[in-house]
Amino acid sequence: MGKQERMRVVSYALFLVALLQCRFLAFAILDPLDFLALQSIRKSLNDLPGSNFFASWDFTSDPCNFAGVYCESDKVISLNLGDPRAGSPGLTGRLDPAIGKLSALAELSIVPGRIFGLLPQSISQLKDLRFLAISRNFISGDIPATLGQLRRLKTLDLSYNQLSGEIPRSIGTLPELTNVILCHNHISGSVPPFLSQVLTRLDLKHNALTGSLAPDSLPPSLQSLSLSWNQLTGPVDRLLSRLDQLNYLDLSLNQFTGPIPGRLFSFPITNLQLQRNLFYGPVQPADQVTISTIDLSHNRLSGQISPMLSSVQNLYLNNNQFTGQVPASFVDRLLSASIQILYLQHNYLTGIEINPTAEIPLSSSLCLQYNCMVPPVQTPCPSKAGKQKSRPTGQCNEWKG
């Protein structure tokens, strides 16, 4: 065999070795622990009828090419289970504890579906986890206190499940939390202090939370706070005065008490929902209010209505104890269609200077029923306002006394 031929054979042999190595690497690049963990996760979950999410999960090929699996080097760093397209039926089954073996995982999300059972304690082993979102499923049991070991966690979304028990205080100590969304569960107990100075969203609505909120229990970084539909109590004026970055606030349907701080109305809020509580005292914004929607209805608020509120587009002050005349600035803005909703029914108001022949714009709604006056204009009111036009004289005299 000549020298050239030998060189050709050696080159071909090296090529075959390289080809075999490449082929081997294509199937063996993933860390074996991650490979086994994905197999366990797949065995415990199934597509709901109409979902084909797991069609690509063929373990004779590279798992890094599976739908929802993202790798870096030989590790899984992101796992998004289920078809994210709107209307996808999602998955069913249980979340296998093997999830805790994906040691480099930074992101774990599951689309809405019918996943049930407990949240595995092993999730707390994922020390690099930054994003955990398992919403709109049927996860039950307690929130593991060991989630407090996920010191790099930024987003925790376990909303719309069947979770019960209390919010572990350890979660409140996580230093990098920016979003906590635990709404629409059966969580009870008190709201723990949240120490993260970068927390921007806290959504705990529709639970069974009780107790009061300490003045320093939430950080001033909060931009969105929703605690509605709970059984929370006590004053919040000192707490709210600190939260000057808020752009959304919903504390409705609780039993909060005390005054509403005037400072609150100068915050960059677009929607303020404080209805159906036990707030009392006057409402006194320092400047003209720029919040577009304010609902303070069904409280125990009193005193005269501030003209500073006449710049609000949708204003609900009904079912309180307001007295005196309605400021003229409200009439001007109502007739110019700047105010869309002005609900003042069920108070102790004594007058409003409006021409009985004035035409309220079709885009505006005014309700004055059940006050200490005969409404000078007849306007359609919500059915819950009742049919009585004025409050009985005896009640008005008693209130004045």
TORSE-343849 format. One line per field, with one value per residue (C-alpha): residue number from 1; residue in three letters; x, y, z. Coordinates in nm, 3 decimals. Example, Ala and Ser with C-alpha at 12.3 -4.5 7.8 and 13.67 -1.06 7.14 Angstrom:
<rs>
num c(1; 2)
residu c(ALA; SER)
x c(1.230; 1.367)
y c(-0.450; -0.106)
z c(0.780; 0.714)
</rs>
This chain:
<rs>
num c(1; 2; 3; 4; 5; 6; 7; 8; 9; 10; 11; 12; 13; 14; 15; 16; 17; 18; 19; 20; 21; 22; 23; 24; 25; 26; 27; 28; 29; 30; 31; 32; 33; 34; 35; 36; 37; 38; 39; 40; 41; 42; 43; 44; 45; 46; 47; 48; 49; 50; 51; 52; 53; 54; 55; 56; 57; 58; 59; 60; 61; 62; 63; 64; 65; 66; 67; 68; 69; 70; 71; 72; 73; 74; 75; 76; 77; 78; 79; 80; 81; 82; 83; 84; 85; 86; 87; 88; 89; 90; 91; 92; 93; 94; 95; 96; 97; 98; 99; 100; 101; 102; 103; 104; 105; 106; 107; 108; 109; 110; 111; 112; 113; 114; 115; 116; 117; 118; 119; 120; 121; 122; 123; 124; 125; 126; 127; 128; 129; 130; 131; 132; 133; 134; 135; 136; 137; 138; 139; 140; 141; 142; 143; 144; 145; 146; 147; 148; 149; 150; 151; 152; 153; 154; 155; 156; 157; 158; 159; 160; 161; 162; 163; 164; 165; 166; 167; 168; 169; 170; 171; 172; 173; 174; 175; 176; 177; 178; 179; 180; 181; 182; 183; 184; 185; 186; 187; 188; 189; 190; 191; 192; 193; 194; 195; 196; 197; 198; 199; 200; 201; 202; 203; 204; 205; 206; 207; 208; 209; 210; 211; 212; 213; 214; 215; 216; 217; 218; 219; 220; 221; 222; 223; 224; 225; 226; 227; 228; 229; 230; 231; 232; 233; 234; 235; 236; 237; 238; 239; 240; 241; 242; 243; 244; 245; 246; 247; 248; 249; 250; 251; 252; 253; 254; 255; 256; 257; 258; 259; 260; 261; 262; 263; 264; 265; 266; 267; 268; 269; 270; 271; 272; 273; 274; 275; 276; 277; 278; 279; 280; 281; 282; 283; 284; 285; 286; 287; 288; 289; 290; 291; 292; 293; 294; 295; 296; 297; 298; 299; 300; 301; 302; 303; 304; 305; 306; 307; 308; 309; 310; 311; 312; 313; 314; 315; 316; 317; 318; 319; 320; 321; 322; 323; 324; 325; 326; 327; 328; 329; 330; 331; 332; 333; 334; 335; 336; 337; 338; 339; 340; 341; 342; 343; 344; 345; 346; 347; 348; 349; 350; 351; 352; 353; 354; 355; 356; 357; 358; 359; 360; 361; 362; 363; 364; 365; 366; 367; 368; 369; 370; 371; 372; 373; 374; 375; 376; 377; 378; 379; 380; 381; 382; 383; 384; 385; 386; 387; 388; 389; 390; 391; 392; 393; 394; 395; 396; 397; 398; 399; 400; 401)
residu c(MET; GLY; LYS; GLN; GLU; ARG; MET; ARG; VAL; VAL; SER; TYR; ALA; LEU; PHE; LEU; VAL; ALA; LEU; LEU; GLN; CYS; ARG; PHE; LEU; ALA; PHE; ALA; ILE; LEU; ASP; PRO; LEU; ASP; PHE; LEU; ALA; LEU; GLN; SER; ILE; ARG; LYS; SER; LEU; ASN; ASP; LEU; PRO; GLY; SER; ASN; PHE; PHE; ALA; SER; TRP; ASP; PHE; THR; SER; ASP; PRO; CYS; ASN; PHE; ALA; GLY; VAL; TYR; CYS; GLU; SER; ASP; LYS; VAL; ILE; SER; LEU; ASN; LEU; GLY; ASP; PRO; ARG; ALA; GLY; SER; PRO; GLY; LEU; THR; GLY; ARG; LEU; ASP; PRO; ALA; ILE; GLY; LYS; LEU; SER; ALA; LEU; ALA; GLU; LEU; SER; ILE; VAL; PRO; GLY; ARG; ILE; PHE; GLY; LEU; LEU; PRO; GLN; SER; ILE; SER; GLN; LEU; LYS; ASP; LEU; ARG; PHE; LEU; ALA; ILE; SER; ARG; ASN; PHE; ILE; SER; GLY; ASP; ILE; PRO; ALA; THR; LEU; GLY; GLN; LEU; ARG; ARG; LEU; LYS; THR; LEU; ASP; LEU; SER; TYR; ASN; GLN; LEU; SER; GLY; GLU; ILE; PRO; ARG; SER; ILE; GLY; THR; LEU; PRO; GLU; LEU; THR; ASN; VAL; ILE; LEU; CYS; HIS; ASN; HIS; ILE; SER; GLY; SER; VAL; PRO; PRO; PHE; LEU; SER; GLN; VAL; LEU; THR; ARG; LEU; ASP; LEU; LYS; HIS; ASN; ALA; LEU; THR; GLY; SER; LEU; ALA; PRO; ASP; SER; LEU; PRO; PRO; SER; LEU; GLN; SER; LEU; SER; LEU; SER; TRP; ASN; GLN; LEU; THR; GLY; PRO; VAL; ASP; ARG; LEU; LEU; SER; ARG; LEU; ASP; GLN; LEU; ASN; TYR; LEU; ASP; LEU; SER; LEU; ASN; GLN; PHE; THR; GLY; PRO; ILE; PRO; GLY; ARG; LEU; PHE; SER; PHE; PRO; ILE; THR; ASN; LEU; GLN; LEU; GLN; ARG; ASN; LEU; PHE; TYR; GLY; PRO; VAL; GLN; PRO; ALA; ASP; GLN; VAL; THR; ILE; SER; THR; ILE; ASP; LEU; SER; HIS; ASN; ARG; LEU; SER; GLY; GLN; ILE; SER; PRO; MET; LEU; SER; SER; VAL; GLN; ASN; LEU; TYR; LEU; ASN; ASN; ASN; GLN; PHE; THR; GLY; GLN; VAL; PRO; ALA; SER; PHE; VAL; ASP; ARG; LEU; LEU; SER; ALA; SER; ILE; GLN; ILE; LEU; TYR; LEU; GLN; HIS; ASN; TYR; LEU; THR; GLY; ILE; GLU; ILE; ASN; PRO; THR; ALA; GLU; ILE; PRO; LEU; SER; SER; SER; LEU; CYS; LEU; GLN; TYR; ASN; CYS; MET; VAL; PRO; PRO; VAL; GLN; THR; PRO; CYS; PRO; SER; LYS; ALA; GLY; LYS; GLN; LYS; SER; ARG; PRO; THR; GLY; GLN; CYS; ASN; GLU; TRP; LYS; GLY)
x c(0.000; 0.144; 0.202; -0.084; -0.326; -0.224; -0.285; -0.633; -0.720; -0.597; -0.793; -1.108; -1.063; -1.024; -1.334; -1.534; -1.415; -1.510; -1.850; -1.917; -1.813; -2.046; -2.331; -2.263; -2.249; -2.582; -2.752; -2.537; -2.482; -2.737; -2.629; -2.757; -2.931; -3.123; -3.206; -3.353; -3.539; -3.708; -3.809; -3.971; -4.150; -4.281; -4.412; -4.616; -4.778; -4.998; -5.153; -5.519; -5.737; -5.657; -5.302; -4.996; -4.727; -4.544; -4.535; -4.173; -4.058; -3.887; -3.607; -3.414; -3.331; -3.171; -3.398; -3.264; -3.474; -3.797; -4.080; -4.046; -3.693; -3.404; -3.045; -2.715; -2.413; -2.523; -2.790; -3.159; -3.198; -3.562; -3.867; -4.197; -4.449; -4.751; -4.850; -4.841; -5.082; -5.414; -5.687; -5.450; -5.606; -5.288; -5.164; -5.289; -5.120; -4.883; -4.556; -4.288; -4.039; -3.761; -3.803; -3.560; -3.282; -3.266; -2.997; -2.935; -3.302; -3.367; -3.722; -4.017; -4.363; -4.671; -4.961; -5.321; -5.454; -5.546; -5.226; -5.317; -5.151; -4.895; -4.621; -4.307; -4.079; -3.787; -3.841; -3.652; -3.335; -3.335; -3.096; -3.075; -3.454; -3.562; -3.908; -4.173; -4.519; -4.778; -5.115; -5.469; -5.427; -5.544; -5.233; -5.342; -5.196; -4.965; -4.709; -4.379; -4.191; -3.871; -3.940; -3.772; -3.443; -3.476; -3.278; -3.257; -3.632; -3.783; -4.133; -4.363; -4.700; -4.918; -5.248; -5.581; -5.509; -5.643; -5.364; -5.443; -5.258; -5.060; -4.809; -4.474; -4.287; -3.973; -4.112; -4.132; -3.757; -3.656; -3.435; -3.488; -3.866; -4.032; -4.368; -4.577; -4.910; -5.102; -5.457; -5.764; -5.663; -5.779; -5.485; -5.552; -5.358; -5.191; -4.989; -4.620; -4.382; -4.214; -3.857; -3.757; -3.681; -3.750; -4.100; -4.332; -4.641; -4.824; -5.153; -5.323; -5.690; -5.966; -5.824; -5.917; -5.645; -5.702; -5.524; -5.381; -5.088; -4.801; -4.700; -4.361; -4.474; -4.457; -4.174; -4.214; -4.112; -4.465; -4.644; -4.943; -5.114; -5.429; -5.566; -5.939; -6.186; -6.018; -6.101; -5.818; -5.867; -5.712; -5.593; -5.369; -5.317; -4.954; -4.872; -5.033; -4.861; -4.526; -4.624; -4.581; -4.494; -4.837; -5.019; -5.285; -5.444; -5.733; -5.818; -6.192; -6.415; -6.219; -6.273; -6.003; -6.067; -5.932; -5.890; -5.785; -5.464; -5.489; -5.140; -5.274; -5.460; -5.134; -4.970; -4.943; -5.248; -5.481; -5.733; -5.816; -6.052; -6.127; -6.499; -6.679; -6.456; -6.498; -6.294; -6.417; -6.354; -6.324; -6.162; -5.925; -5.692; -5.440; -5.453; -5.672; -5.688; -5.565; -5.674; -5.924; -6.130; -6.193; -6.435; -6.484; -6.841; -6.988; -6.768; -6.828; -6.670; -6.808; -6.774; -6.820; -6.725; -6.396; -6.401; -6.054; -6.235; -6.428; -6.149; -6.206; -6.370; -6.544; -6.622; -6.816; -6.892; -7.228; -7.332; -7.130; -7.211; -7.115; -7.303; -7.349; -7.374; -7.219; -6.949; -7.036; -6.722; -6.882; -7.184; -6.963; -6.759; -7.065; -7.243; -6.925; -6.907; -6.569; -6.724; -6.858; -6.985; -7.080; -7.254; -7.357; -7.664; -7.722; -7.548; -7.673; -7.615; -7.841; -7.817; -7.664; -7.683; -7.803; -8.077; -8.370; -8.385; -8.014; -7.938; -7.695; -7.477; -7.562; -7.206; -7.243; -7.424; -7.539; -7.719; -7.841; -8.106; -8.163; -7.999; -8.137; -8.283; -8.519; -8.299; -8.339; -8.287; -8.428; -8.149; -8.137; -7.968; -7.841; -8.116; -7.934; -7.996; -8.360; -8.671; -8.685; -8.586; -8.503; -8.391; -8.660; -8.656; -8.616; -8.284; -8.157; -8.252; -8.096; -7.776; -7.760; -7.809)
y c(0.000; 0.332; 0.627; 0.829; 0.540; 0.491; 0.864; 0.832; 0.533; 0.712; 1.027; 0.822; 0.637; 0.968; 1.099; 0.791; 0.831; 1.200; 1.115; 0.852; 1.095; 1.363; 1.114; 1.000; 1.361; 1.440; 1.188; 1.211; 1.585; 1.621; 1.556; 1.204; 1.337; 1.590; 1.318; 1.092; 1.381; 1.469; 1.105; 1.101; 1.432; 1.295; 0.975; 1.170; 1.410; 1.371; 1.590; 1.671; 1.588; 1.838; 1.905; 1.760; 1.917; 1.589; 1.474; 1.589; 1.423; 1.121; 1.009; 0.843; 1.198; 1.498; 1.622; 1.974; 1.980; 1.887; 2.140; 2.362; 2.243; 2.489; 2.389; 2.558; 2.333; 1.996; 2.129; 2.217; 2.584; 2.644; 2.417; 2.549; 2.266; 2.282; 2.460; 2.835; 2.929; 3.075; 2.815; 2.518; 2.246; 2.205; 1.901; 1.664; 1.452; 1.531; 1.721; 1.461; 1.537; 1.458; 1.823; 1.901; 1.715; 1.980; 2.158; 2.445; 2.527; 2.903; 2.906; 2.671; 2.738; 2.528; 2.641; 2.632; 2.276; 2.001; 1.930; 1.826; 1.712; 1.886; 2.123; 1.908; 2.006; 1.923; 2.251; 2.413; 2.236; 2.454; 2.716; 2.906; 2.930; 3.284; 3.230; 2.990; 3.010; 2.733; 2.906; 2.797; 2.432; 2.223; 2.227; 2.172; 2.156; 2.406; 2.631; 2.467; 2.682; 2.553; 2.783; 3.038; 2.868; 2.995; 3.311; 3.415; 3.385; 3.693; 3.580; 3.348; 3.286; 3.010; 3.184; 3.015; 2.683; 2.503; 2.597; 2.623; 2.691; 3.007; 3.207; 3.095; 3.383; 3.251; 3.365; 3.720; 3.713; 3.640; 3.939; 3.954; 3.903; 4.138; 3.964; 3.757; 3.636; 3.397; 3.513; 3.287; 3.012; 2.913; 3.063; 3.167; 3.331; 3.670; 3.849; 3.807; 4.104; 4.128; 4.246; 4.263; 4.624; 4.550; 4.401; 4.573; 4.350; 4.173; 4.004; 3.806; 3.869; 3.609; 3.414; 3.383; 3.604; 3.761; 3.993; 4.342; 4.489; 4.652; 5.001; 4.870; 4.527; 4.614; 4.789; 5.135; 4.981; 4.836; 4.952; 4.715; 4.591; 4.377; 4.234; 4.234; 3.962; 3.867; 3.930; 4.168; 4.421; 4.722; 5.063; 5.100; 5.477; 5.467; 5.177; 5.339; 5.673; 5.501; 5.332; 5.635; 5.432; 5.267; 5.280; 5.023; 4.965; 4.731; 4.672; 4.620; 4.371; 4.352; 4.500; 4.767; 5.059; 5.406; 5.712; 5.720; 5.927; 6.241; 6.170; 5.860; 6.072; 6.230; 5.894; 5.784; 5.556; 5.502; 5.277; 5.302; 5.041; 5.080; 4.991; 4.771; 4.825; 5.012; 5.324; 5.634; 6.008; 6.282; 6.240; 6.533; 6.529; 6.813; 6.882; 6.816; 6.438; 6.282; 5.922; 5.818; 5.568; 5.585; 5.362; 5.452; 5.320; 5.120; 5.263; 5.503; 5.811; 6.147; 6.523; 6.728; 6.604; 6.764; 6.965; 6.814; 6.493; 6.661; 6.578; 6.201; 6.036; 5.753; 5.833; 5.606; 5.771; 5.602; 5.431; 5.650; 5.934; 6.241; 6.563; 6.916; 7.048; 6.882; 7.127; 7.323; 7.196; 6.849; 6.989; 7.173; 6.865; 6.641; 6.862; 6.882; 6.497; 6.505; 6.291; 5.958; 5.811; 6.007; 5.788; 5.980; 5.779; 5.669; 5.955; 6.258; 6.524; 6.830; 6.985; 7.015; 7.329; 7.198; 7.329; 7.082; 7.122; 7.051; 6.765; 6.511; 6.383; 6.028; 5.921; 6.030; 5.868; 6.057; 5.903; 6.116; 5.890; 5.849; 6.168; 6.449; 6.629; 6.574; 6.508; 6.816; 6.602; 6.258; 6.028; 5.648; 5.482; 5.127; 4.888; 4.836; 5.203; 5.118; 5.313; 5.577; 5.917; 6.076; 5.966; 5.990; 6.332; 6.166; 6.007; 6.341; 6.528; 6.257; 6.278; 6.658; 6.619)
z c(0.000; -0.107; 0.123; -0.027; 0.013; 0.376; 0.440; 0.284; 0.506; 0.822; 0.728; 0.667; 0.999; 1.184; 1.008; 1.118; 1.479; 1.474; 1.322; 1.588; 1.860; 1.722; 1.702; 2.059; 2.182; 2.015; 2.240; 2.552; 2.592; 2.876; 3.234; 3.327; 3.642; 3.432; 3.175; 3.446; 3.607; 3.276; 3.232; 3.577; 3.509; 3.179; 3.341; 3.597; 3.348; 3.040; 2.775; 2.825; 2.520; 2.247; 2.368; 2.190; 2.405; 2.481; 2.116; 2.087; 2.411; 2.253; 2.484; 2.199; 2.083; 2.252; 2.538; 2.486; 2.169; 2.354; 2.359; 2.666; 2.755; 2.732; 2.806; 2.865; 2.820; 2.966; 3.209; 3.184; 3.280; 3.186; 3.188; 3.052; 3.068; 2.839; 2.518; 2.598; 2.319; 2.438; 2.472; 2.497; 2.719; 2.926; 3.118; 3.387; 3.654; 3.939; 3.949; 4.026; 4.309; 4.057; 3.949; 4.233; 4.050; 3.774; 3.974; 3.726; 3.671; 3.672; 3.535; 3.594; 3.455; 3.386; 3.169; 3.301; 3.315; 3.560; 3.750; 4.105; 4.427; 4.644; 4.540; 4.576; 4.866; 4.637; 4.447; 4.735; 4.611; 4.296; 4.431; 4.099; 4.051; 3.968; 3.817; 3.953; 3.794; 3.834; 3.807; 3.716; 3.806; 4.104; 4.325; 4.688; 5.038; 5.206; 5.041; 5.144; 5.396; 5.233; 4.934; 5.159; 5.064; 4.705; 4.777; 4.409; 4.341; 4.175; 4.071; 4.265; 4.097; 4.244; 4.173; 4.096; 4.269; 4.576; 4.817; 5.188; 5.513; 5.578; 5.373; 5.520; 5.684; 5.513; 5.174; 5.303; 5.371; 5.010; 4.918; 4.540; 4.512; 4.264; 4.205; 4.451; 4.309; 4.535; 4.459; 4.428; 4.672; 5.021; 5.209; 5.570; 5.854; 5.846; 5.576; 5.667; 5.642; 5.299; 5.330; 4.961; 4.870; 4.501; 4.545; 4.294; 4.284; 4.570; 4.481; 4.759; 4.670; 4.708; 5.002; 5.370; 5.520; 5.862; 6.103; 6.055; 5.862; 6.050; 5.924; 5.804; 5.678; 5.307; 5.117; 4.956; 4.620; 4.575; 4.261; 4.265; 4.582; 4.580; 4.906; 4.823; 4.924; 5.252; 5.619; 5.701; 5.981; 6.150; 6.026; 5.721; 5.708; 5.828; 5.595; 5.288; 5.351; 5.289; 4.960; 4.735; 4.422; 4.401; 4.067; 4.158; 4.499; 4.582; 4.949; 4.888; 5.070; 5.396; 5.740; 5.739; 5.973; 6.046; 5.822; 5.456; 5.440; 5.225; 5.083; 4.910; 4.653; 4.529; 4.447; 4.078; 4.119; 3.821; 4.000; 4.373; 4.520; 4.893; 4.892; 5.145; 5.446; 5.775; 5.689; 5.869; 5.895; 5.631; 5.289; 5.239; 4.936; 4.945; 4.568; 4.267; 4.227; 3.901; 3.971; 3.702; 3.907; 4.283; 4.473; 4.842; 4.862; 5.152; 5.428; 5.718; 5.564; 5.677; 5.646; 5.331; 4.986; 4.882; 4.554; 4.493; 4.391; 4.108; 3.860; 3.904; 3.600; 3.786; 4.149; 4.385; 4.722; 4.780; 5.106; 5.340; 5.582; 5.376; 5.460; 5.323; 4.968; 4.663; 4.542; 4.224; 4.047; 4.028; 3.841; 3.591; 3.511; 3.500; 3.244; 3.032; 3.032; 3.212; 3.486; 3.362; 3.692; 4.005; 4.262; 4.575; 4.683; 5.042; 5.220; 5.419; 5.150; 5.170; 4.824; 4.478; 4.264; 3.931; 3.706; 3.704; 3.322; 3.278; 3.045; 3.181; 2.891; 2.782; 2.862; 3.226; 3.521; 3.831; 4.128; 4.422; 4.574; 4.947; 5.073; 5.289; 4.986; 4.698; 4.393; 4.166; 3.854; 3.782; 3.673; 3.642; 3.942; 3.989; 4.106; 4.438; 4.524; 4.596; 4.499; 4.775; 4.639; 4.976; 5.320; 5.595; 5.770; 6.108; 6.003; 5.871; 6.189; 6.403; 6.199; 6.234; 6.610)
</rs>
